[in-house]
Amino acid sequence: MTGPRTITLAFTGASGMPYGLRVLECLVKAERRVWLTYSPAAQVVAKQECDLVLPTQPREATRLLSQRYGAREGQLTVFGREDWMAPMASGSNAAEAMAICPCTMGTLGAIAGGLADNLIERAADVMLKERRPLVLVPRETPLSTIHLENMLKLARAGATIVPPAPGFYDHPQTLADLVDFVVARVLDQLHVPHELGPRWGEGRGDTGPLPGTQSA
Ligand SMILES: Cc1cc2nc3c(=O)[nH]c(=O)nc-3n(C[C@H](O)[C@H](O)[C@H](O)COP(=O)(O)O)c2cc1C
């Protein structure tokens, strides 16, 4: 297996829950161990955007989402947002990478301010201090100077900012195509292999000898 084996994934209450759910689906399919946590606002957005009830009870959530995405026993665990005993709350047992998708400006600001006031903020704080990959998918428009400054601060601290801004050069036909464009970039940043859509310049790379080096 290449890339991280264990990944912390968090959903917060920004628009874009289809991205978060698709990341989860792809991580399970890629045989990663996933530690998932989400905010109460994420539960509201999941219902609003995907008509999905994300249970408040972590055990029930683990069961429901494992069944939905075909995770094997122990592959996916949901943790409560105040569960300070969860492994990702400490650098001594942090996941190898973390993504917050979608990420609100509130959570982004809290991480930039080092608040660590809930498990999502704390796990992100741990990733930064341990210098492990932290991928943020922040969604808001337009962006205030506060949002921009927080993003710059986090990028400087080592986080990767992946705005959910799909390109149109592959001629997306469906919403799923647009979602996968963004999810592919998130998985790339997490170093999890995937086959979501074509890569730029695919098929153009000449694998033969360089011009002028071919023997007669
Ligand atoms: C349907 C819906 C969409 C929202 N979209 C956004 C958004 O795109 N970006 C954002 O920063 N907040 C958005 N919010 C507001 C956040 O959910 C709110 O600020 C919340 O307190 C964030 O809490 P959290 O960061 O703990 O999830 C949205 C709320 C709802 C209900």
PDBQT file of the ligand as one rigid body, heavy atoms in Angstrom, charges set to zero:
ROOT
HETATM    1  C1  LIG A 301     -26.881  24.839   4.719  1.00  0.00    +0.000 C 
HETATM    2  C2  LIG A 301     -25.740  25.604   5.349  1.00  0.00    +0.000 A 
HETATM    3  C3  LIG A 301     -24.680  25.977   4.569  1.00  0.00    +0.000 A 
HETATM    4  C4  LIG A 301     -23.588  26.669   5.121  1.00  0.00    +0.000 A 
HETATM    5  N1  LIG A 301     -22.544  26.988   4.306  1.00  0.00    +0.000 NA
HETATM    6  C5  LIG A 301     -21.427  27.535   4.846  1.00  0.00    +0.000 A 
HETATM    7  C6  LIG A 301     -20.272  27.722   4.018  1.00  0.00    +0.000 A 
HETATM    8  O1  LIG A 301     -20.255  27.437   2.837  1.00  0.00    +0.000 OA
HETATM    9  N2  LIG A 301     -19.153  28.198   4.612  1.00  0.00    +0.000 N 
HETATM   10  C7  LIG A 301     -19.099  28.523   5.956  1.00  0.00    +0.000 A 
HETATM   11  O2  LIG A 301     -18.034  28.923   6.419  1.00  0.00    +0.000 OA
HETATM   12  N3  LIG A 301     -20.197  28.366   6.748  1.00  0.00    +0.000 NA
HETATM   13  C8  LIG A 301     -21.357  27.873   6.228  1.00  0.00    +0.000 A 
HETATM   14  N4  LIG A 301     -22.475  27.672   7.024  1.00  0.00    +0.000 N 
HETATM   15  C9  LIG A 301     -22.443  28.171   8.420  1.00  0.00    +0.000 C 
HETATM   16  C10 LIG A 301     -21.741  27.225   9.383  1.00  0.00    +0.000 C 
HETATM   17  O3  LIG A 301     -22.380  25.982   9.398  1.00  0.00    +0.000 OA
HETATM   18  C11 LIG A 301     -21.717  27.840  10.794  1.00  0.00    +0.000 C 
HETATM   19  O4  LIG A 301     -20.849  28.960  10.802  1.00  0.00    +0.000 OA
HETATM   20  C12 LIG A 301     -21.318  26.858  11.885  1.00  0.00    +0.000 C 
HETATM   21  O5  LIG A 301     -21.275  27.517  13.125  1.00  0.00    +0.000 OA
HETATM   22  C13 LIG A 301     -19.966  26.250  11.611  1.00  0.00    +0.000 C 
HETATM   23  O6  LIG A 301     -19.652  25.341  12.642  1.00  0.00    +0.000 OA
HETATM   24  P1  LIG A 301     -18.525  24.226  12.433  1.00  0.00    +0.000 P 
HETATM   25  O7  LIG A 301     -17.315  24.900  11.892  1.00  0.00    +0.000 OA
HETATM   26  O8  LIG A 301     -18.319  23.697  13.809  1.00  0.00    +0.000 OA
HETATM   27  O9  LIG A 301     -19.098  23.200  11.524  1.00  0.00    +0.000 OA
HETATM   28  C14 LIG A 301     -23.586  27.001   6.500  1.00  0.00    +0.000 A 
HETATM   29  C15 LIG A 301     -24.664  26.594   7.291  1.00  0.00    +0.000 A 
HETATM   30  C16 LIG A 301     -25.722  25.906   6.723  1.00  0.00    +0.000 A 
HETATM   31  C17 LIG A 301     -26.850  25.460   7.598  1.00  0.00    +0.000 C 
ENDROOT
TORSDOF 0
